[in-house]
Structures are given as structure tokens and as C-alpha cells.
């Protein structure tokens, strides 16, 4: 009986799929079920998945209409709950690959530390990078400490081993990019402690055609939604350090969006900029209006000079005369 479910969404990765699946089949821990979710891939991926299933009874293939990464992950999660429940679940992206001891190390971390989530290290790879030797290192930490100190690794869905029951009421948001920013923190912060190992167990492949490196489009605004929702969550739950960090990420994300829009050759540049301002105001005006978010000069300059193309000295005078909240209300209305 398998103890671990491995969910791998598959879409247009014909070039990389063998590397991913072969690394899973080479695991030193063999009691797993591999769920390959063919997300309506138009290439040969669906057949490749079926061929693997014929060779190994631990593999189950789901063929579905294309719905995106979140929908594919959710299909895998639903299958685990409805057809083949396992105690643990992990996610691997189909262009990435894992260390032969990926499963056993994460499982040992959880069992030795009596935790429900374990997290391994990862390496960004642009080629066939080799793994480093692993150790027996592991520690038990508070989720907030890990999130503040390792925000990147704390955000991604992959490279972690979760108790499956944590997904009883959690699914990834379908139809959105940056699904991890919208989901992973909800799982981590339900726990008093999580397990962490510095062992590099996961290879995160950086392809030049990656969605995250492509031209800007409004769907990318989901990252702002993620950081904004994190701010609200951390503030309400009393995680002050995480709240302060999420505010910085929120502002950085705005700056990143603006820089990407400026680099875009799209003829609708001004429309996109207005779209961003409307999006921020409609969803997060209460946070954006809060004086704490604008307590640092560089934040005010960023939001106003770069985002709204308004001279900072003019804003400063206006805010002094009318108050900062009223000032920003007027600015947002001007940009509607």
C-alpha cells in the first residue's frame, strides 16, 4: 500500500517529461503513487504518460481538458481523496526533477520531528545540474520564522511533503497565475511547527520560455492579490513579522509590475497601467490607504511618482494640506 501521492501536472513538456518521471521512478523510497495529470497537452505528453503507466503499476494517468496548473493539481488532489487516499502528498512540476532520496528525506523529517509539513532545499537550474551530497540535517521551526527568512521557498507548492488531510478544505485557485502565492501560506500557518532540511532535494528548471519570464499581461496581477491577501491574513492572525514582510513584498510586486509594463511593447501600455491602479484600489484600498504602508518615503515615491506619474513634491504639499488618506482617494479617482 502506497504511503505518498505524487501529483505531477503535465502540459507541453515533451522535452522534459522523461527527466522528471524517471527521477521519480528512481526514488529510494518506493511506496508511492504517481499521478500524472495530462492537462490537455497538445503535444505527445499524453501518450508518454500512458506509456509510463503501462510500464509501472504505481502510475495513474488523468487526462483532462486544459485548465491550467491549479486545475491540474486540483484534479490530482481530488483523485487522491476519492480513489486512492494516502497519508502524504507532494507536488512536482513536470519540467523539474528530484533527488533519488527526495521522498525518504522529507518523510523522515516529518516522522522524526512529528510534523505535518516538511520542506527541502532546491536549486535553480539552467542545465543538467548535479545534486550535492545530502546529510541527515533537519530542524523544527515555526512557520513564521521560516516564511520571513526563506520567503521564496516558503511560497512554492513543490519541494514539500504535506499531510494529505491538510488539503481537505484547500485547493489551488483555478484560472490564475501565481497560484502558490495564493495558497501555500494558508497551509504552512495552520501548523505550530514545520520540518526543514537544508538538503537540496529539488531541481527547479529555469526555461527561457517560462511564464514567469514572458511578457507582462493583466493575469500577472494575481501576485498582487497573493501578497495583498497575505497581508490581510497575517494582520488578522497576529503574525506581525510576516505582516511587515508581506507589505514589503506587496510594494516590490507593484514596482516589478510597473517595470515589466514599461518594458512591454504592447500598444496598450497606458491602459494596462490604469488597469493596475483600478485593480489595486478596488481590492486593497483599505490597505493602500493605511498610513503604515506609506510610512517610508521610498514607498510614497514609488506608488506616486512611478505608478501615477505625479511629482512627489506636489503630492507632499497636497497631502499636507488635505491629509494623506484624502489625497490618495483623489489620486485613485483621477486614475479611474
Secondary structure, 3 states (H helix, E strand, C coil): CCCEEEEEEECCCCCCHHHHHHHHHCCCCCCEEEEEEECCCCCCHHHHHHHHHHHCCCEEEEECCCCCHHHHHHHHHHHHHHCCCCCEEEECCCCCEECCCHHHHHHHHHHHHCCCEEEEEEEEECCCCCCCCCCCCCEEECHHHHHHHCHHHHHCCCCEEEEHHHHCCCCCCCCCCCCCCCCHHHHHCCCCCEEEEEEEEEEEECCCCCHHHCCCCHHHHHHHHHHHHHHHHHHHHCCHHHHHHHHHHHHHHHHHHHHHHHHCCCCCHHHHHHHHHHHHHHHHHHHHCCCCCCCCHHHHHHHHHHHHCCCHHHHHHHHHHHCHHHHHHHHHHHCC
